[in-house]
Amino acid sequence: MITGDFVEDYENMVPFQALIAMGHQVDAVCPNKKAGDTIPTSIHDFEGDQTYSEKRGHNFALNATFDNVNLQDYDALYLPGGRAPEYLRLDARVLDYVKHFFTTNKPVAAICHGAQILTAAGVIEGKNVSAYPACKPEVELAGATYADIAVDSAVTDGQLVTAPAWPAHSEMLKQFVALF
């Protein structure tokens, strides 16, 4: 899991804990941080406004060091949303990590604004991709078809699972784990 400061709290913590509960090892990493460092999270809620509201979330402790990642050791990649993807996509190493999972045909899941990392990595052309609706222009500019699905749904295209927001956790995780 590649995560970062002000990631969406639920999109970070719920899949992290759920995958561990299913018996998977999950290494949460962030560029320029090491195991034991924490990242602040944000809680995004849907309260009837034109966009989501944002509140300060929890501190999340990273359990692995980004610079020590050996990509060959990993079977899948998860990209949570929130505000973190808008700056994580500017890190060439993050984009290289993402490209590795696509070129080796390993499962990748992204939720909400996590699609911003996929678009920056140039890996979704020709794919059917869901994301938070505000990311639709980026998804389409990257050559993908935007999947306008219910907020509690997810879509799988090959080895890629995407979802619009945290209410889709159950469906996204079900589809993601089926690819393992």
N, C-alpha and C positions, 0 to 999 in steps of 0.2 A: 504494500500500500504506500503510494507516494502522497504525502499530505503536507500541510503547511499552516502557517499562522492564519487564523480566522477562517479555517475550514468550517463547513457546516457541522455542528456538534453531532446531530443524529446520524448524518451521513458518514461520519468518521467512526463514532463509537459503536453504533448498533451493528454494522457489518463486521467490524473488528471483533467484537465479542461473540457474535453469532458464528462466524467462521471458526473461531477458537473452540466454541462449544461443540461444534461438529467434528472436532478433532484435527483441524488444520492448523499449521503453524502460520502465523501472520506476523510479518516484520513491517512495522510502521516506520517509515523513514522520511526525512525532510532535508533538502539541500542545506548545507552549512550548519547542520545540527547533528548531534550524536546521541546515542542511546542514553537515556536518563534525562535528557533535556525535555522541556515541555513546550507545547504550543498552545496559544489561546484559541478557543473555538467561539463560534457565533451560532446562535439559535435563530433560524429563519422560520417565521410562522405565516400562515395564510389567514388573515383576519378581515378579509373583505375589501381591502384597499386595492389599488391598481397594481401593486407589487407586494412582495413579502415585506414583513417588518423584520428588524434585526435587533437581537438582544445579546449581550455578552453571555457566553456559555462557560464551560468548564475548562480547566487546564488539562491537556491530554499529554501523557508521558510517552515519548518515543521509546521503542524497545530495540531499535537497531540503528546503526550509523550509516547514513547515505553513502559516504565515501568508501565504506567497506563492502558494499553490495557486489556480489558476484552473480550476474544475471543468469548464468547457467544453473544456479542452485534453485531457481524459482520456477514454479509450474504455472503461475497465473499472476495477473496484475489487477489491482483495484484502485480507481481514481475517484475519491469523494469530491463533492462540490463545495459551494460556499464561495468566499472571496479568494481563497488560496490559489485556485487555478489561474486567475488573471495574472499573477506574477510568477507562478511556477512554470508557466508556458514560455517564459522569457529565459529560462535556464536551459542551455543547450544539452546539458547532461540529462535532464529530465526527458527532453525530447528523444535523445538517443536511447534511453531506457525504454520508452514507450515503443519506439520503432523496433527494438529487439523483440518485443513480445509479438508484434505483428509479423515480422519476417520469419520468426520461428513457429508461427501459427499456434501460439499459446493463448489460452483464454484471457480476455480483458473485459472488465466491467467498469463503466463510468456512469455517474449519476449527476444530474443537475448541471452545474457549471463545469463539471469534470470534462465535458465535451470540449471546452476551450483548449484543453491540453491536446486532445485528439486532433482538433483542427490545426493547431500550430505545428503538430508533428507531421501533418500531411498524410495521415493513415486511413482516412475514412472515405475517400473518393469512391463513388459507386455504391456505398453502403446505405442501409436504412438505419437512421440514428435518431434516438430521442434525446432530449435535454430539456433544461428549463426553457420555457418559451422565449425568453429574452435572448437565448443563444441560437434561435432559428436562423437568423441571417448568417451567422458564422458557419453553421453546419452546412447551409446551402452554398455559401461561397467556397467551402472546402470540397464541393463536388458531391456531397451526400444528399440523400433525400431525407428531409426532416419528418420524423414519425410523430405526428400530432396525436398522441394517445392520452388516455385518462391518467391523472396524476398518480394513481395507484397501480399503474401497469408498467411493463417493461417489454423491450423488443430485443430479439436475438437475430443477428445477421452473421452467419459463419461463427467465428470464435469471439465475436463482440456482443456484449449485452449492455444496453443503455436504458436509462430510465429518467423521467422528468424531475423527480424530487423524492424526498425521504418517505412519503406515504407509499412508495413503490418498493420499499425494502424487501418485503416477503416475496414478491414476484421476481424482483431482480436477483435476489440470492438464490431462489429456486432455479432460475434459468442459468445463472453463473455456475453453480455447483454441478449442474447436469453436464457441463462442458469439461469438468475435471476428468 
